Amino acid sequence: MSVISENLQAVHASIAAAALAVSRQPHEVLLLAVSKTFDATVVLEAAAAGQRAFGENYLQEALDKIAAVRSAQPELPLEWHFIGPIQSNKTRPIAESFDWVHSVEREKIARRLSDQRPDDLPPLNICLQVNISGEASKSGVPAGEALAVAQAIAAMPRLCLRGLMAIPEPTTVVAEQRAAFRQLTTLFEQCRAAGLPMDTLSMGMSSDLSSAIAEGATIVRVGSAIFGARTYAH
């Protein structure tokens, strides 16, 4: 068994334990393998171990990787999630190449993704990124504006608003982790109560996965615990 395969088993075991600890079912939580900075061979190795959903932050790297993976195994049914910051001039290739986008924080970006999503593809799955901790350096719509922006996105024709995403301020204190995730869950429930048929909470990474699952995460984004330490060339 490969190291990546062993790591995936360990992460799935962590997800299962965290879910069962709060009377949730492990299958309610999707593992998104964050493959940024790793090449196509690593993605193919993870796919061989059963992983299907991959998250990417850097557009050009991601486009090259998607093309390489499809060239190597055209029939492999992978799901590609864009989770990095989005510049206006990068929306077209994102709209054309990804299945999900977790990092939409402005109505303008959502509108461009909707306009540029090819008609022959299903609607693009969208999570609205919320700056739940109010950090000046962090991307995301302010919590107080999230419902209005979510309603605007939900009305766009080539998009499917699935839910909310957040990257809270890092902390090792479990109570603080859970409090931040609980804020996002509360906002999610407010959006649902307002009539938005959302089903996704994208929150939690390697270091706070259990807290996120305890507060209702349906997608956790894990990179280093699967692929190892990253070397950044960006």
Buried (B, 14 or more C-beta within 10 A) or exposed (E): EEEBBEBBEEBBEBBBEBBEEEEBEBEEBBBBBBBBBBEBEBBBBBBEBEBBBBBBBBBEBBBEBBEBBEEEBEEEEBBBBBBBBBEEEBBBBBBBBBBBBBBBBBBEBBBBBBBBBEEEEEBBBBBBBBBBBEEEEBBBBEBEBBBEBBBBBBEBEBBBBBBBBBBBBEBEEEEBBBBBBBBBBBBBEBBEEEEBEBEBBBBBBBBBBBBBBBBBBBBBBBBEBBBEEEEEEE
